[in-house]
Amino acid sequence: MVAPRGLSEPVRRTLVKALADALATPAMQADLVKAGVEVLYEPPAAYEERVNRELPAMRTLVERAGIKAD
């Protein structure tokens, strides 16, 4: 789940808690697995760190492949 940049902190906290709570329930995990989704929760800071770490490599890959946005 991602949200737009600039989201207010109270709304962000509410969404983070709601997502973590929902993903912690066995019923939600079972439904997601049944739908073919791998359940993986990363706290926002860890997700942001991973994106920032991987983004330069992805940009290089896109450039080398000659992929252009329309």
CHARMM internal coordinates of N, CA and C (Angstrom, degrees):
IC EDIT
DIST 1 N 1 CA 1.4425
DIST 1 CA 1 C 1.5201
ANGL 1 N 1 CA 1 C 107.78
DIST 1 C 2 N 1.2888
ANGL 1 CA 1 C 2 N 116.10
DIHE 1 N 1 CA 1 C 2 N 130.69
DIST 2 N 2 CA 1.4594
ANGL 1 C 2 N 2 CA 121.14
DIHE 1 CA 1 C 2 N 2 CA 175.33
DIST 2 CA 2 C 1.5149
ANGL 2 N 2 CA 2 C 108.28
DIHE 1 C 2 N 2 CA 2 C -127.08
DIST 2 C 3 N 1.3148
ANGL 2 CA 2 C 3 N 115.45
DIHE 2 N 2 CA 2 C 3 N 159.42
DIST 3 N 3 CA 1.4638
ANGL 2 C 3 N 3 CA 121.09
DIHE 2 CA 2 C 3 N 3 CA 179.62
DIST 3 CA 3 C 1.5237
ANGL 3 N 3 CA 3 C 107.81
DIHE 2 C 3 N 3 CA 3 C -134.34
DIST 3 C 4 N 1.3029
ANGL 3 CA 3 C 4 N 116.54
DIHE 3 N 3 CA 3 C 4 N 162.82
DIST 4 N 4 CA 1.4619
ANGL 3 C 4 N 4 CA 119.00
DIHE 3 CA 3 C 4 N 4 CA -179.15
DIST 4 CA 4 C 1.5258
ANGL 4 N 4 CA 4 C 112.54
DIHE 3 C 4 N 4 CA 4 C -64.84
DIST 4 C 5 N 1.3044
ANGL 4 CA 4 C 5 N 115.01
DIHE 4 N 4 CA 4 C 5 N 147.88
DIST 5 N 5 CA 1.4614
ANGL 4 C 5 N 5 CA 120.83
DIHE 4 CA 4 C 5 N 5 CA 174.65
DIST 5 CA 5 C 1.5311
ANGL 5 N 5 CA 5 C 108.13
DIHE 4 C 5 N 5 CA 5 C -61.05
DIST 5 C 6 N 1.3038
ANGL 5 CA 5 C 6 N 116.25
DIHE 5 N 5 CA 5 C 6 N 146.13
DIST 6 N 6 CA 1.4579
ANGL 5 C 6 N 6 CA 120.20
DIHE 5 CA 5 C 6 N 6 CA 177.73
DIST 6 CA 6 C 1.5189
ANGL 6 N 6 CA 6 C 114.16
DIHE 5 C 6 N 6 CA 6 C 87.47
DIST 6 C 7 N 1.3093
ANGL 6 CA 6 C 7 N 116.97
DIHE 6 N 6 CA 6 C 7 N 7.40
DIST 7 N 7 CA 1.4567
ANGL 6 C 7 N 7 CA 120.84
DIHE 6 CA 6 C 7 N 7 CA 177.86
DIST 7 CA 7 C 1.5301
ANGL 7 N 7 CA 7 C 108.91
DIHE 6 C 7 N 7 CA 7 C -61.20
DIST 7 C 8 N 1.3044
ANGL 7 CA 7 C 8 N 116.95
DIHE 7 N 7 CA 7 C 8 N 138.18
DIST 8 N 8 CA 1.4678
ANGL 7 C 8 N 8 CA 119.16
DIHE 7 CA 7 C 8 N 8 CA -179.09
DIST 8 CA 8 C 1.5287
ANGL 8 N 8 CA 8 C 109.94
DIHE 7 C 8 N 8 CA 8 C -62.95
DIST 8 C 9 N 1.3081
ANGL 8 CA 8 C 9 N 116.39
DIHE 8 N 8 CA 8 C 9 N 148.06
DIST 9 N 9 CA 1.4639
ANGL 8 C 9 N 9 CA 121.35
DIHE 8 CA 8 C 9 N 9 CA -176.83
DIST 9 CA 9 C 1.5355
ANGL 9 N 9 CA 9 C 112.72
DIHE 8 C 9 N 9 CA 9 C -60.65
DIST 9 C 10 N 1.3322
ANGL 9 CA 9 C 10 N 120.12
DIHE 9 N 9 CA 9 C 10 N -41.58
DIST 10 N 10 CA 1.4744
ANGL 9 C 10 N 10 CA 118.49
DIHE 9 CA 9 C 10 N 10 CA 177.70
DIST 10 CA 10 C 1.5328
ANGL 10 N 10 CA 10 C 112.43
DIHE 9 C 10 N 10 CA 10 C -61.63
DIST 10 C 11 N 1.3138
ANGL 10 CA 10 C 11 N 116.75
DIHE 10 N 10 CA 10 C 11 N -41.52
DIST 11 N 11 CA 1.4734
ANGL 10 C 11 N 11 CA 119.94
DIHE 10 CA 10 C 11 N 11 CA 178.89
DIST 11 CA 11 C 1.5240
ANGL 11 N 11 CA 11 C 109.66
DIHE 10 C 11 N 11 CA 11 C -66.80
DIST 11 C 12 N 1.3167
ANGL 11 CA 11 C 12 N 116.63
DIHE 11 N 11 CA 11 C 12 N -42.10
DIST 12 N 12 CA 1.4708
ANGL 11 C 12 N 12 CA 121.16
DIHE 11 CA 11 C 12 N 12 CA 179.28
DIST 12 CA 12 C 1.5260
ANGL 12 N 12 CA 12 C 110.38
DIHE 11 C 12 N 12 CA 12 C -59.57
DIST 12 C 13 N 1.3254
ANGL 12 CA 12 C 13 N 117.32
DIHE 12 N 12 CA 12 C 13 N -47.96
DIST 13 N 13 CA 1.4732
ANGL 12 C 13 N 13 CA 121.51
DIHE 12 CA 12 C 13 N 13 CA 179.42
DIST 13 CA 13 C 1.5240
ANGL 13 N 13 CA 13 C 111.12
DIHE 12 C 13 N 13 CA 13 C -59.77
DIST 13 C 14 N 1.3248
ANGL 13 CA 13 C 14 N 116.05
DIHE 13 N 13 CA 13 C 14 N -42.35
DIST 14 N 14 CA 1.4695
ANGL 13 C 14 N 14 CA 120.36
DIHE 13 CA 13 C 14 N 14 CA 179.46
DIST 14 CA 14 C 1.5246
ANGL 14 N 14 CA 14 C 110.87
DIHE 13 C 14 N 14 CA 14 C -62.07
DIST 14 C 15 N 1.3239
ANGL 14 CA 14 C 15 N 116.68
DIHE 14 N 14 CA 14 C 15 N -45.09
DIST 15 N 15 CA 1.4709
ANGL 14 C 15 N 15 CA 120.46
DIHE 14 CA 14 C 15 N 15 CA 179.80
DIST 15 CA 15 C 1.5244
ANGL 15 N 15 CA 15 C 111.77
DIHE 14 C 15 N 15 CA 15 C -65.58
DIST 15 C 16 N 1.3287
ANGL 15 CA 15 C 16 N 116.70
DIHE 15 N 15 CA 15 C 16 N -42.66
DIST 16 N 16 CA 1.4706
ANGL 15 C 16 N 16 CA 120.69
DIHE 15 CA 15 C 16 N 16 CA 179.49
DIST 16 CA 16 C 1.5233
ANGL 16 N 16 CA 16 C 110.14
DIHE 15 C 16 N 16 CA 16 C -60.50
DIST 16 C 17 N 1.3221
ANGL 16 CA 16 C 17 N 117.09
DIHE 16 N 16 CA 16 C 17 N -46.32
DIST 17 N 17 CA 1.4712
ANGL 16 C 17 N 17 CA 120.61
DIHE 16 CA 16 C 17 N 17 CA -179.90
DIST 17 CA 17 C 1.5223
ANGL 17 N 17 CA 17 C 111.26
DIHE 16 C 17 N 17 CA 17 C -65.18
DIST 17 C 18 N 1.3178
ANGL 17 CA 17 C 18 N 117.43
DIHE 17 N 17 CA 17 C 18 N -43.48
DIST 18 N 18 CA 1.4656
ANGL 17 C 18 N 18 CA 121.11
DIHE 17 CA 17 C 18 N 18 CA -179.63
DIST 18 CA 18 C 1.5259
ANGL 18 N 18 CA 18 C 110.85
DIHE 17 C 18 N 18 CA 18 C -62.05
DIST 18 C 19 N 1.3219
ANGL 18 CA 18 C 19 N 116.78
DIHE 18 N 18 CA 18 C 19 N -42.49
DIST 19 N 19 CA 1.4658
ANGL 18 C 19 N 19 CA 120.04
DIHE 18 CA 18 C 19 N 19 CA 179.73
DIST 19 CA 19 C 1.5243
ANGL 19 N 19 CA 19 C 110.65
DIHE 18 C 19 N 19 CA 19 C -66.13
DIST 19 C 20 N 1.3286
ANGL 19 CA 19 C 20 N 116.90
DIHE 19 N 19 CA 19 C 20 N -47.02
DIST 20 N 20 CA 1.4623
ANGL 19 C 20 N 20 CA 120.17
DIHE 19 CA 19 C 20 N 20 CA 179.62
DIST 20 CA 20 C 1.5306
ANGL 20 N 20 CA 20 C 110.76
DIHE 19 C 20 N 20 CA 20 C -60.69
DIST 20 C 21 N 1.3150
ANGL 20 CA 20 C 21 N 117.03
DIHE 20 N 20 CA 20 C 21 N -43.77
DIST 21 N 21 CA 1.4643
ANGL 20 C 21 N 21 CA 120.94
DIHE 20 CA 20 C 21 N 21 CA 179.50
DIST 21 CA 21 C 1.5267
ANGL 21 N 21 CA 21 C 111.33
DIHE 20 C 21 N 21 CA 21 C -62.90
DIST 21 C 22 N 1.3268
ANGL 21 CA 21 C 22 N 116.11
DIHE 21 N 21 CA 21 C 22 N -44.15
DIST 22 N 22 CA 1.4713
ANGL 21 C 22 N 22 CA 119.94
DIHE 21 CA 21 C 22 N 22 CA -179.38
DIST 22 CA 22 C 1.5202
ANGL 22 N 22 CA 22 C 110.95
DIHE 21 C 22 N 22 CA 22 C -65.06
DIST 22 C 23 N 1.3243
ANGL 22 CA 22 C 23 N 116.69
DIHE 22 N 22 CA 22 C 23 N -44.20
DIST 23 N 23 CA 1.4664
ANGL 22 C 23 N 23 CA 119.48
DIHE 22 CA 22 C 23 N 23 CA -178.15
DIST 23 CA 23 C 1.5218
ANGL 23 N 23 CA 23 C 112.70
DIHE 22 C 23 N 23 CA 23 C -70.49
DIST 23 C 24 N 1.3129
ANGL 23 CA 23 C 24 N 117.45
DIHE 23 N 23 CA 23 C 24 N -17.26
DIST 24 N 24 CA 1.4612
ANGL 23 C 24 N 24 CA 121.00
DIHE 23 CA 23 C 24 N 24 CA 178.91
DIST 24 CA 24 C 1.5259
ANGL 24 N 24 CA 24 C 112.45
DIHE 23 C 24 N 24 CA 24 C -80.35
DIST 24 C 25 N 1.3205
ANGL 24 CA 24 C 25 N 117.73
DIHE 24 N 24 CA 24 C 25 N -12.04
DIST 25 N 25 CA 1.4663
ANGL 24 C 25 N 25 CA 119.59
DIHE 24 CA 24 C 25 N 25 CA -178.02
DIST 25 CA 25 C 1.5222
ANGL 25 N 25 CA 25 C 110.59
DIHE 24 C 25 N 25 CA 25 C -84.22
DIST 25 C 26 N 1.3245
ANGL 25 CA 25 C 26 N 116.89
DIHE 25 N 25 CA 25 C 26 N 134.98
DIST 26 N 26 CA 1.4585
ANGL 25 C 26 N 26 CA 120.19
DIHE 25 CA 25 C 26 N 26 CA 178.27
DIST 26 CA 26 C 1.5340
ANGL 26 N 26 CA 26 C 112.73
DIHE 25 C 26 N 26 CA 26 C -57.69
DIST 26 C 27 N 1.3194
ANGL 26 CA 26 C 27 N 116.76
DIHE 26 N 26 CA 26 C 27 N -35.78
DIST 27 N 27 CA 1.4676
ANGL 26 C 27 N 27 CA 119.55
DIHE 26 CA 26 C 27 N 27 CA -179.27
DIST 27 CA 27 C 1.5270
ANGL 27 N 27 CA 27 C 111.12
DIHE 26 C 27 N 27 CA 27 C -63.66
DIST 27 C 28 N 1.3271
ANGL 27 CA 27 C 28 N 116.85
DIHE 27 N 27 CA 27 C 28 N -44.19
DIST 28 N 28 CA 1.4604
ANGL 27 C 28 N 28 CA 120.44
DIHE 27 CA 27 C 28 N 28 CA 179.43
DIST 28 CA 28 C 1.5247
ANGL 28 N 28 CA 28 C 110.12
DIHE 27 C 28 N 28 CA 28 C -65.62
DIST 28 C 29 N 1.3257
ANGL 28 CA 28 C 29 N 116.91
DIHE 28 N 28 CA 28 C 29 N -43.78
DIST 29 N 29 CA 1.4589
ANGL 28 C 29 N 29 CA 120.14
DIHE 28 CA 28 C 29 N 29 CA 178.63
DIST 29 CA 29 C 1.5202
ANGL 29 N 29 CA 29 C 110.83
DIHE 28 C 29 N 29 CA 29 C -59.73
DIST 29 C 30 N 1.3253
ANGL 29 CA 29 C 30 N 116.90
DIHE 29 N 29 CA 29 C 30 N -43.50
DIST 30 N 30 CA 1.4629
ANGL 29 C 30 N 30 CA 120.84
DIHE 29 CA 29 C 30 N 30 CA 179.48
DIST 30 CA 30 C 1.5236
ANGL 30 N 30 CA 30 C 111.35
DIHE 29 C 30 N 30 CA 30 C -63.88
DIST 30 C 31 N 1.3174
ANGL 30 CA 30 C 31 N 117.06
DIHE 30 N 30 CA 30 C 31 N -42.67
DIST 31 N 31 CA 1.4664
ANGL 30 C 31 N 31 CA 120.50
DIHE 30 CA 30 C 31 N 31 CA 179.01
DIST 31 CA 31 C 1.5228
ANGL 31 N 31 CA 31 C 111.41
DIHE 30 C 31 N 31 CA 31 C -62.61
DIST 31 C 32 N 1.3189
ANGL 31 CA 31 C 32 N 116.60
DIHE 31 N 31 CA 31 C 32 N -41.92
DIST 32 N 32 CA 1.4628
ANGL 31 C 32 N 32 CA 119.81
DIHE 31 CA 31 C 32 N 32 CA -179.85
DIST 32 CA 32 C 1.5232
ANGL 32 N 32 CA 32 C 111.34
DIHE 31 C 32 N 32 CA 32 C -67.27
DIST 32 C 33 N 1.3226
ANGL 32 CA 32 C 33 N 117.14
DIHE 32 N 32 CA 32 C 33 N -43.14
DIST 33 N 33 CA 1.4631
ANGL 32 C 33 N 33 CA 120.85
DIHE 32 CA 32 C 33 N 33 CA 177.59
DIST 33 CA 33 C 1.5221
ANGL 33 N 33 CA 33 C 109.79
DIHE 32 C 33 N 33 CA 33 C -61.66
DIST 33 C 34 N 1.3211
ANGL 33 CA 33 C 34 N 116.75
DIHE 33 N 33 CA 33 C 34 N -42.47
DIST 34 N 34 CA 1.4593
ANGL 33 C 34 N 34 CA 121.46
DIHE 33 CA 33 C 34 N 34 CA 178.35
DIST 34 CA 34 C 1.5310
ANGL 34 N 34 CA 34 C 111.50
DIHE 33 C 34 N 34 CA 34 C -60.31
DIST 34 C 35 N 1.3300
ANGL 34 CA 34 C 35 N 116.10
DIHE 34 N 34 CA 34 C 35 N -32.58
DIST 35 N 35 CA 1.4658
ANGL 34 C 35 N 35 CA 121.32
DIHE 34 CA 34 C 35 N 35 CA 179.12
DIST 35 CA 35 C 1.5264
ANGL 35 N 35 CA 35 C 111.62
DIHE 34 C 35 N 35 CA 35 C -83.64
DIST 35 C 36 N 1.3356
ANGL 35 CA 35 C 36 N 116.85
DIHE 35 N 35 CA 35 C 36 N -0.89
DIST 36 N 36 CA 1.4537
ANGL 35 C 36 N 36 CA 120.30
DIHE 35 CA 35 C 36 N 36 CA 178.32
DIST 36 CA 36 C 1.5152
ANGL 36 N 36 CA 36 C 114.38
DIHE 35 C 36 N 36 CA 36 C 87.10
DIST 36 C 37 N 1.3192
ANGL 36 CA 36 C 37 N 116.29
DIHE 36 N 36 CA 36 C 37 N 18.96
DIST 37 N 37 CA 1.4638
ANGL 36 C 37 N 37 CA 121.07
DIHE 36 CA 36 C 37 N 37 CA -178.91
DIST 37 CA 37 C 1.5234
ANGL 37 N 37 CA 37 C 108.85
DIHE 36 C 37 N 37 CA 37 C -102.03
DIST 37 C 38 N 1.3140
ANGL 37 CA 37 C 38 N 116.55
DIHE 37 N 37 CA 37 C 38 N 131.62
DIST 38 N 38 CA 1.4573
ANGL 37 C 38 N 38 CA 120.64
DIHE 37 CA 37 C 38 N 38 CA 175.01
DIST 38 CA 38 C 1.5261
ANGL 38 N 38 CA 38 C 108.07
DIHE 37 C 38 N 38 CA 38 C -81.10
DIST 38 C 39 N 1.3084
ANGL 38 CA 38 C 39 N 116.28
DIHE 38 N 38 CA 38 C 39 N 125.27
DIST 39 N 39 CA 1.4580
ANGL 38 C 39 N 39 CA 121.12
DIHE 38 CA 38 C 39 N 39 CA -177.42
DIST 39 CA 39 C 1.5241
ANGL 39 N 39 CA 39 C 108.81
DIHE 38 C 39 N 39 CA 39 C -82.74
DIST 39 C 40 N 1.3230
ANGL 39 CA 39 C 40 N 115.86
DIHE 39 N 39 CA 39 C 40 N 115.98
DIST 40 N 40 CA 1.4550
ANGL 39 C 40 N 40 CA 121.88
DIHE 39 CA 39 C 40 N 40 CA 178.22
DIST 40 CA 40 C 1.5094
ANGL 40 N 40 CA 40 C 107.52
DIHE 39 C 40 N 40 CA 40 C -144.68
DIST 40 C 41 N 1.3041
ANGL 40 CA 40 C 41 N 115.92
DIHE 40 N 40 CA 40 C 41 N 119.34
DIST 41 N 41 CA 1.4602
ANGL 40 C 41 N 41 CA 119.92
DIHE 40 CA 40 C 41 N 41 CA 178.83
DIST 41 CA 41 C 1.5146
ANGL 41 N 41 CA 41 C 108.80
DIHE 40 C 41 N 41 CA 41 C -111.64
DIST 41 C 42 N 1.3131
ANGL 41 CA 41 C 42 N 116.30
DIHE 41 N 41 CA 41 C 42 N 129.57
DIST 42 N 42 CA 1.4545
ANGL 41 C 42 N 42 CA 122.52
DIHE 41 CA 41 C 42 N 42 CA 172.95
DIST 42 CA 42 C 1.5157
ANGL 42 N 42 CA 42 C 107.32
DIHE 41 C 42 N 42 CA 42 C -121.63
DIST 42 C 43 N 1.3148
ANGL 42 CA 42 C 43 N 117.44
DIHE 42 N 42 CA 42 C 43 N 131.72
DIST 43 N 43 CA 1.4602
ANGL 42 C 43 N 43 CA 118.52
DIHE 42 CA 42 C 43 N 43 CA 173.79
DIST 43 CA 43 C 1.5338
ANGL 43 N 43 CA 43 C 108.93
DIHE 42 C 43 N 43 CA 43 C -59.13
DIST 43 C 44 N 1.3131
ANGL 43 CA 43 C 44 N 117.95
DIHE 43 N 43 CA 43 C 44 N 152.95
DIST 44 N 44 CA 1.4686
ANGL 43 C 44 N 44 CA 120.79
DIHE 43 CA 43 C 44 N 44 CA -175.94
DIST 44 CA 44 C 1.5246
ANGL 44 N 44 CA 44 C 114.74
DIHE 43 C 44 N 44 CA 44 C -51.48
DIST 44 C 45 N 1.3158
ANGL 44 CA 44 C 45 N 117.83
DIHE 44 N 44 CA 44 C 45 N -41.22
DIST 45 N 45 CA 1.4723
ANGL 44 C 45 N 45 CA 119.86
DIHE 44 CA 44 C 45 N 45 CA -178.51
DIST 45 CA 45 C 1.5251
ANGL 45 N 45 CA 45 C 111.04
DIHE 44 C 45 N 45 CA 45 C -64.34
DIST 45 C 46 N 1.3235
ANGL 45 CA 45 C 46 N 117.77
DIHE 45 N 45 CA 45 C 46 N -40.86
DIST 46 N 46 CA 1.4642
ANGL 45 C 46 N 46 CA 121.54
DIHE 45 CA 45 C 46 N 46 CA 179.04
DIST 46 CA 46 C 1.5250
ANGL 46 N 46 CA 46 C 110.75
DIHE 45 C 46 N 46 CA 46 C -67.67
DIST 46 C 47 N 1.3192
ANGL 46 CA 46 C 47 N 117.07
DIHE 46 N 46 CA 46 C 47 N -40.45
DIST 47 N 47 CA 1.4642
ANGL 46 C 47 N 47 CA 120.89
DIHE 46 CA 46 C 47 N 47 CA 178.03
DIST 47 CA 47 C 1.5232
ANGL 47 N 47 CA 47 C 110.58
DIHE 46 C 47 N 47 CA 47 C -63.21
DIST 47 C 48 N 1.3239
ANGL 47 CA 47 C 48 N 116.36
DIHE 47 N 47 CA 47 C 48 N -46.31
DIST 48 N 48 CA 1.4653
ANGL 47 C 48 N 48 CA 120.67
DIHE 47 CA 47 C 48 N 48 CA -179.88
DIST 48 CA 48 C 1.5227
ANGL 48 N 48 CA 48 C 110.83
DIHE 47 C 48 N 48 CA 48 C -62.37
DIST 48 C 49 N 1.3196
ANGL 48 CA 48 C 49 N 117.21
DIHE 48 N 48 CA 48 C 49 N -40.42
DIST 49 N 49 CA 1.4629
ANGL 48 C 49 N 49 CA 121.32
DIHE 48 CA 48 C 49 N 49 CA 178.26
DIST 49 CA 49 C 1.5295
ANGL 49 N 49 CA 49 C 110.54
DIHE 48 C 49 N 49 CA 49 C -62.31
DIST 49 C 50 N 1.3305
ANGL 49 CA 49 C 50 N 116.78
DIHE 49 N 49 CA 49 C 50 N -44.05
DIST 50 N 50 CA 1.4709
ANGL 49 C 50 N 50 CA 120.65
DIHE 49 CA 49 C 50 N 50 CA -179.82
DIST 50 CA 50 C 1.5209
ANGL 50 N 50 CA 50 C 111.02
DIHE 49 C 50 N 50 CA 50 C -64.76
DIST 50 C 51 N 1.3223
ANGL 50 CA 50 C 51 N 117.12
DIHE 50 N 50 CA 50 C 51 N -43.49
DIST 51 N 51 CA 1.4682
ANGL 50 C 51 N 51 CA 120.49
DIHE 50 CA 50 C 51 N 51 CA 178.89
DIST 51 CA 51 C 1.5237
ANGL 51 N 51 CA 51 C 110.02
DIHE 50 C 51 N 51 CA 51 C -61.47
DIST 51 C 52 N 1.3322
ANGL 51 CA 51 C 52 N 116.91
DIHE 51 N 51 CA 51 C 52 N -46.72
DIST 52 N 52 CA 1.4650
ANGL 51 C 52 N 52 CA 120.51
DIHE 51 CA 51 C 52 N 52 CA -180.00
DIST 52 CA 52 C 1.5217
ANGL 52 N 52 CA 52 C 112.00
DIHE 51 C 52 N 52 CA 52 C -62.78
DIST 52 C 53 N 1.3143
ANGL 52 CA 52 C 53 N 117.21
DIHE 52 N 52 CA 52 C 53 N -33.39
DIST 53 N 53 CA 1.4632
ANGL 52 C 53 N 53 CA 121.93
DIHE 52 CA 52 C 53 N 53 CA 179.14
DIST 53 CA 53 C 1.5330
ANGL 53 N 53 CA 53 C 111.21
DIHE 52 C 53 N 53 CA 53 C -73.30
DIST 53 C 54 N 1.3429
ANGL 53 CA 53 C 54 N 117.16
DIHE 53 N 53 CA 53 C 54 N -39.45
DIST 54 N 54 CA 1.4604
ANGL 53 C 54 N 54 CA 121.34
DIHE 53 CA 53 C 54 N 54 CA -174.88
DIST 54 CA 54 C 1.5332
ANGL 54 N 54 CA 54 C 114.03
DIHE 53 C 54 N 54 CA 54 C -88.24
DIST 54 C 55 N 1.3058
ANGL 54 CA 54 C 55 N 117.79
DIHE 54 N 54 CA 54 C 55 N -21.99
DIST 55 N 55 CA 1.4595
ANGL 54 C 55 N 55 CA 121.40
DIHE 54 CA 54 C 55 N 55 CA -174.82
DIST 55 CA 55 C 1.5284
ANGL 55 N 55 CA 55 C 113.94
DIHE 54 C 55 N 55 CA 55 C -58.04
DIST 55 C 56 N 1.3320
ANGL 55 CA 55 C 56 N 120.06
DIHE 55 N 55 CA 55 C 56 N -44.99
DIST 56 N 56 CA 1.4679
ANGL 55 C 56 N 56 CA 118.27
DIHE 55 CA 55 C 56 N 56 CA 179.02
DIST 56 CA 56 C 1.5380
ANGL 56 N 56 CA 56 C 112.90
DIHE 55 C 56 N 56 CA 56 C -58.43
DIST 56 C 57 N 1.3211
ANGL 56 CA 56 C 57 N 117.43
DIHE 56 N 56 CA 56 C 57 N -40.01
DIST 57 N 57 CA 1.4641
ANGL 56 C 57 N 57 CA 120.52
DIHE 56 CA 56 C 57 N 57 CA 178.61
DIST 57 CA 57 C 1.5286
ANGL 57 N 57 CA 57 C 110.95
DIHE 56 C 57 N 57 CA 57 C -65.90
DIST 57 C 58 N 1.3216
ANGL 57 CA 57 C 58 N 116.97
DIHE 57 N 57 CA 57 C 58 N -39.35
DIST 58 N 58 CA 1.4647
ANGL 57 C 58 N 58 CA 120.63
DIHE 57 CA 57 C 58 N 58 CA 179.15
DIST 58 CA 58 C 1.5297
ANGL 58 N 58 CA 58 C 110.60
DIHE 57 C 58 N 58 CA 58 C -66.51
DIST 58 C 59 N 1.3291
ANGL 58 CA 58 C 59 N 117.19
DIHE 58 N 58 CA 58 C 59 N -39.68
DIST 59 N 59 CA 1.4619
ANGL 58 C 59 N 59 CA 120.60
DIHE 58 CA 58 C 59 N 59 CA 177.77
DIST 59 CA 59 C 1.5253
ANGL 59 N 59 CA 59 C 110.43
DIHE 58 C 59 N 59 CA 59 C -63.04
DIST 59 C 60 N 1.3293
ANGL 59 CA 59 C 60 N 116.95
DIHE 59 N 59 CA 59 C 60 N -42.09
DIST 60 N 60 CA 1.4565
ANGL 59 C 60 N 60 CA 121.17
DIHE 59 CA 59 C 60 N 60 CA 178.06
DIST 60 CA 60 C 1.5248
ANGL 60 N 60 CA 60 C 110.55
DIHE 59 C 60 N 60 CA 60 C -62.23
DIST 60 C 61 N 1.3097
ANGL 60 CA 60 C 61 N 116.46
DIHE 60 N 60 CA 60 C 61 N -43.87
DIST 61 N 61 CA 1.4597
ANGL 60 C 61 N 61 CA 121.22
DIHE 60 CA 60 C 61 N 61 CA 179.55
DIST 61 CA 61 C 1.5280
ANGL 61 N 61 CA 61 C 111.16
DIHE 60 C 61 N 61 CA 61 C -61.11
DIST 61 C 62 N 1.3142
ANGL 61 CA 61 C 62 N 116.85
DIHE 61 N 61 CA 61 C 62 N -45.16
DIST 62 N 62 CA 1.4642
ANGL 61 C 62 N 62 CA 121.75
DIHE 61 CA 61 C 62 N 62 CA 179.41
DIST 62 CA 62 C 1.5275
ANGL 62 N 62 CA 62 C 110.26
DIHE 61 C 62 N 62 CA 62 C -62.81
DIST 62 C 63 N 1.3152
ANGL 62 CA 62 C 63 N 116.23
DIHE 62 N 62 CA 62 C 63 N -42.26
DIST 63 N 63 CA 1.4664
ANGL 62 C 63 N 63 CA 120.29
DIHE 62 CA 62 C 63 N 63 CA 179.83
DIST 63 CA 63 C 1.5254
ANGL 63 N 63 CA 63 C 110.77
DIHE 62 C 63 N 63 CA 63 C -64.46
DIST 63 C 64 N 1.3082
ANGL 63 CA 63 C 64 N 117.37
DIHE 63 N 63 CA 63 C 64 N -46.55
DIST 64 N 64 CA 1.4759
ANGL 63 C 64 N 64 CA 121.66
DIHE 63 CA 63 C 64 N 64 CA 179.74
DIST 64 CA 64 C 1.5188
ANGL 64 N 64 CA 64 C 111.86
DIHE 63 C 64 N 64 CA 64 C -62.64
DIST 64 C 65 N 1.3215
ANGL 64 CA 64 C 65 N 116.22
DIHE 64 N 64 CA 64 C 65 N -34.95
DIST 65 N 65 CA 1.4681
ANGL 64 C 65 N 65 CA 120.90
DIHE 64 CA 64 C 65 N 65 CA -179.48
DIST 65 CA 65 C 1.5153
ANGL 65 N 65 CA 65 C 111.49
DIHE 64 C 65 N 65 CA 65 C -79.58
DIST 65 C 66 N 1.3310
ANGL 65 CA 65 C 66 N 116.90
DIHE 65 N 65 CA 65 C 66 N -10.79
DIST 66 N 66 CA 1.4590
ANGL 65 C 66 N 66 CA 120.05
DIHE 65 CA 65 C 66 N 66 CA 179.85
DIST 66 CA 66 C 1.5218
ANGL 66 N 66 CA 66 C 113.29
DIHE 65 C 66 N 66 CA 66 C 72.66
DIST 66 C 67 N 1.3071
ANGL 66 CA 66 C 67 N 116.77
DIHE 66 N 66 CA 66 C 67 N 26.36
DIST 67 N 67 CA 1.4616
ANGL 66 C 67 N 67 CA 120.55
DIHE 66 CA 66 C 67 N 67 CA -178.68
DIST 67 CA 67 C 1.5277
ANGL 67 N 67 CA 67 C 108.74
DIHE 66 C 67 N 67 CA 67 C -77.20
DIST 67 C 68 N 1.3095
ANGL 67 CA 67 C 68 N 116.52
DIHE 67 N 67 CA 67 C 68 N 130.08
DIST 68 N 68 CA 1.4651
ANGL 67 C 68 N 68 CA 122.13
DIHE 67 CA 67 C 68 N 68 CA -179.25
DIST 68 CA 68 C 1.5223
ANGL 68 N 68 CA 68 C 109.24
DIHE 67 C 68 N 68 CA 68 C -120.91
DIST 68 C 69 N 1.3158
ANGL 68 CA 68 C 69 N 116.43
DIHE 68 N 68 CA 68 C 69 N 142.90
DIST 69 N 69 CA 1.4548
ANGL 68 C 69 N 69 CA 121.21
DIHE 68 CA 68 C 69 N 69 CA 175.09
DIST 69 CA 69 C 1.5220
ANGL 69 N 69 CA 69 C 109.01
DIHE 68 C 69 N 69 CA 69 C -81.02
DIST 69 C 70 N 1.3049
ANGL 69 CA 69 C 70 N 116.01
DIHE 69 N 69 CA 69 C 70 N 139.86
DIST 70 N 70 CA 1.4678
ANGL 69 C 70 N 70 CA 120.44
DIHE 69 CA 69 C 70 N 70 CA 177.58
DIST 70 CA 70 C 1.4986
ANGL 70 N 70 CA 70 C 110.53
DIHE 69 C 70 N 70 CA 70 C -88.61
END
COOR INIT
IC SEED 1 N 1 CA 1 C
IC BUILD
